[in-house]
Amino acid sequence: MKVIIVGTGFGGLAAAALLAKNGYEVIVFEKNDHPGGRASVYSEKNFYFDMGPSWYLMPDVFENFYSEFGKKPEDFFELKKLDPSYRIYFGGEKVIDISADLKKNFALFDTFEKDGGKKLQKYLESAGKMYDVSIKELMYRDYRTIFDFMDRKLMSQGLKLNLLDSLDKFVSKHFESDEAKKIVEYSIGFLGSSPHNTPSFYHIMSHIDLTLGVWYPEGGMRKVADSVYRLAMSYGAKFHFNEPVVKIEIEDKTAKRVITDKNTYNADLVIVNADYAHAEMDLIENEYNSYSKQYWEKRVMAPSALVAYVGVDKKFDELAHHTLFLDKDWSKGFDTLFDPKKAAWPENPSYYVNVPSKTDTTAAPKGKDTLFILIPLAPGLKDTPELREQFFNKILHNLETTIGQNIRDHIVVKRIFALTDFKDRYNAYKGTALGLSHTMMQTALFRPSHKSKKVKNLYYTGHYTHPGIGVPMTLISSQIVAKEIINEYK
Ligand SMILES: Cc1cc2nc3c(=O)[nH]c(=O)nc-3n(C[C@H](O)[C@H](O)[C@H](O)COP(=O)(O)OP(=O)(O)OC[C@H]3O[C@@H](n4cnc5c(N)ncnc54)[C@H](O)[C@@H]3O)c2cc1C
């Protein structure tokens, strides 16, 4: 049986590996020149940048994925647990390190508020329980109807925890201090979401970063993408790079052929890993769309971003492997990202700096640092070279002032990737960096379906679908799709 996959993000690579291993003939088309999708790599003058993901979280999910092939992550790359897990500068005034040792974090929380450590312990117990339930009951399954969802143990657990509350309301019941609240809320950014409109269920994110820890695959996230690519090839999957799909031809509610800019290929099954909205609006006749144009227009999209890849000719001790710069005016920041009426290039945004060369000697030439500076932006903002440059300079100024160092005179490599680049490079709807935000109405059953509602043999995998945004979630999405296909087309 011939399966054609559109896109080589983690979703496409994982689906290719799983199905090829199960005896399917797999052909994958990718518009760009290498595998990984948003986990692409950019290199210049021996500085190596992971263009997208830099946090290796949920190590248990990676273990589960590789175990499908009788392998372990360590068979492909060395994993290091980061300590500190990350550093935070609060509004340029106070700096703290989050340790890999929970006890140290409890002590840290005691400095923020009375009984802060005990409160964190209680919060993490709740997050840990919810994580276990969601891994066992929620994440690795598909949802076709509301009954699939209501039936779950999670519902009863959820009601106990009052999970229909928003994350920020839930957090306010646990903590009083600004620092504590920000530490347990910032991680919702990994899901392209705001604490105001994300269900409190997602406090599991604190179990993920604080309890399970933050890891680094030696050689960067590109090593992880490369490992899945090599796995897929080892089972016979074939890849065509620089060959965008321009149409999926459907007859009698069945996907028959995939047309690329070079050729036409017959298919028995098609799996789309490319952005869902792009596939529906650009690759498929309207009558076969599972969701209307209005549906997509009404979705809450996860932010886009400006990412600056900067190579510098010295090392900066003030920065950790992961450093967060959190704005004082946190709420206003979320408004400019998620409220279309307030969408604008932000005045004082929160931002994130990743310095892989802290941990990885292959990331930058000796004595130099590789800086990845990411600032979330509302999708669809006006984007010009002048606006990017002005904004980059503003952030650089803030960064230099906060860490008390001159950076600009040490820049030897600089590339800015933003808004329209996400659209051009990945066919990202409205230039979103992360896809669909995780609001209540865009979670689990309410995310776009893995299986087309109109076409029998058309499936979708990747961050738009359940369980959602992030590399681990995307691997799970493909595990769900592969299982469904294997059950349906034995
Ligand atoms: C800047 C940034 C930072 C991030 N940080 C993290 C992090 O630290 N940790 C984490 O876990 N996650 C992170 N993420 C999220 C994570 O990268 C994504 O959720 C995940 O990689 C999505 O994978 P995917 O396979 O669903 O989609 P993609 O990676 O987007 O793959 C889709 C592929 O389809 C291709 N394509 C599109 N249209 C066509 C077409 N017509 N024909 C052929 N091919 C096509 C695209 O080129 C792309 O290669 C980050 C993302 C970004 C952008």
PDBQT file of the ligand as one rigid body, heavy atoms in Angstrom, charges set to zero:
ROOT
HETATM    1  C1  LIG A 501      10.754  29.391  16.722  1.00  0.00    +0.000 C 
HETATM    2  C2  LIG A 501      10.146  28.124  17.285  1.00  0.00    +0.000 A 
HETATM    3  C3  LIG A 501      10.560  27.653  18.509  1.00  0.00    +0.000 A 
HETATM    4  C4  LIG A 501      10.021  26.462  19.021  1.00  0.00    +0.000 A 
HETATM    5  N1  LIG A 501      10.493  25.982  20.213  1.00  0.00    +0.000 NA
HETATM    6  C5  LIG A 501      10.116  24.730  20.604  1.00  0.00    +0.000 A 
HETATM    7  C6  LIG A 501      10.803  24.091  21.680  1.00  0.00    +0.000 A 
HETATM    8  O1  LIG A 501      11.708  24.656  22.265  1.00  0.00    +0.000 OA
HETATM    9  N2  LIG A 501      10.429  22.806  22.000  1.00  0.00    +0.000 N 
HETATM   10  C7  LIG A 501       9.440  22.147  21.323  1.00  0.00    +0.000 A 
HETATM   11  O2  LIG A 501       9.151  20.980  21.643  1.00  0.00    +0.000 OA
HETATM   12  N3  LIG A 501       8.777  22.742  20.303  1.00  0.00    +0.000 NA
HETATM   13  C8  LIG A 501       9.112  23.990  19.914  1.00  0.00    +0.000 A 
HETATM   14  N4  LIG A 501       8.517  24.578  18.836  1.00  0.00    +0.000 N 
HETATM   15  C9  LIG A 501       7.353  23.919  18.229  1.00  0.00    +0.000 C 
HETATM   16  C10 LIG A 501       7.758  22.766  17.339  1.00  0.00    +0.000 C 
HETATM   17  O3  LIG A 501       8.855  23.126  16.566  1.00  0.00    +0.000 OA
HETATM   18  C11 LIG A 501       6.589  22.391  16.437  1.00  0.00    +0.000 C 
HETATM   19  O4  LIG A 501       5.418  22.178  17.205  1.00  0.00    +0.000 OA
HETATM   20  C12 LIG A 501       6.868  21.136  15.630  1.00  0.00    +0.000 C 
HETATM   21  O5  LIG A 501       8.181  21.134  15.131  1.00  0.00    +0.000 OA
HETATM   22  C13 LIG A 501       5.845  21.074  14.511  1.00  0.00    +0.000 C 
HETATM   23  O6  LIG A 501       6.118  19.985  13.678  1.00  0.00    +0.000 OA
HETATM   24  P1  LIG A 501       5.138  19.625  12.483  1.00  0.00    +0.000 P 
HETATM   25  O7  LIG A 501       5.661  18.386  11.887  1.00  0.00    +0.000 OA
HETATM   26  O8  LIG A 501       3.743  19.622  12.959  1.00  0.00    +0.000 OA
HETATM   27  O9  LIG A 501       5.196  20.867  11.459  1.00  0.00    +0.000 OA
HETATM   28  P2  LIG A 501       6.388  21.507  10.643  1.00  0.00    +0.000 P 
HETATM   29  O10 LIG A 501       7.663  21.389  11.365  1.00  0.00    +0.000 OA
HETATM   30  O11 LIG A 501       5.948  22.869  10.264  1.00  0.00    +0.000 OA
HETATM   31  O12 LIG A 501       6.478  20.609   9.325  1.00  0.00    +0.000 OA
HETATM   32  C14 LIG A 501       5.650  20.792   8.224  1.00  0.00    +0.000 C 
HETATM   33  C15 LIG A 501       6.490  20.610   6.970  1.00  0.00    +0.000 C 
HETATM   34  O13 LIG A 501       5.634  20.678   5.824  1.00  0.00    +0.000 OA
HETATM   35  C16 LIG A 501       6.344  21.369   4.793  1.00  0.00    +0.000 C 
HETATM   36  N5  LIG A 501       5.383  21.859   3.795  1.00  0.00    +0.000 N 
HETATM   37  C17 LIG A 501       4.500  22.886   3.913  1.00  0.00    +0.000 A 
HETATM   38  N6  LIG A 501       3.772  22.998   2.793  1.00  0.00    +0.000 NA
HETATM   39  C18 LIG A 501       4.196  22.025   1.942  1.00  0.00    +0.000 A 
HETATM   40  C19 LIG A 501       3.831  21.625   0.623  1.00  0.00    +0.000 A 
HETATM   41  N7  LIG A 501       2.836  22.244  -0.047  1.00  0.00    +0.000 N 
HETATM   42  N8  LIG A 501       4.500  20.598   0.038  1.00  0.00    +0.000 NA
HETATM   43  C20 LIG A 501       5.501  19.941   0.699  1.00  0.00    +0.000 A 
HETATM   44  N9  LIG A 501       5.892  20.282   1.953  1.00  0.00    +0.000 NA
HETATM   45  C21 LIG A 501       5.234  21.298   2.568  1.00  0.00    +0.000 A 
HETATM   46  C22 LIG A 501       7.057  22.470   5.540  1.00  0.00    +0.000 C 
HETATM   47  O14 LIG A 501       8.108  23.014   4.773  1.00  0.00    +0.000 OA
HETATM   48  C23 LIG A 501       7.532  21.704   6.777  1.00  0.00    +0.000 C 
HETATM   49  O15 LIG A 501       8.781  21.107   6.537  1.00  0.00    +0.000 OA
HETATM   50  C24 LIG A 501       9.038  25.762  18.299  1.00  0.00    +0.000 A 
HETATM   51  C25 LIG A 501       8.619  26.244  17.045  1.00  0.00    +0.000 A 
HETATM   52  C26 LIG A 501       9.172  27.408  16.538  1.00  0.00    +0.000 A 
HETATM   53  C27 LIG A 501       8.744  27.900  15.188  1.00  0.00    +0.000 C 
ENDROOT
TORSDOF 0
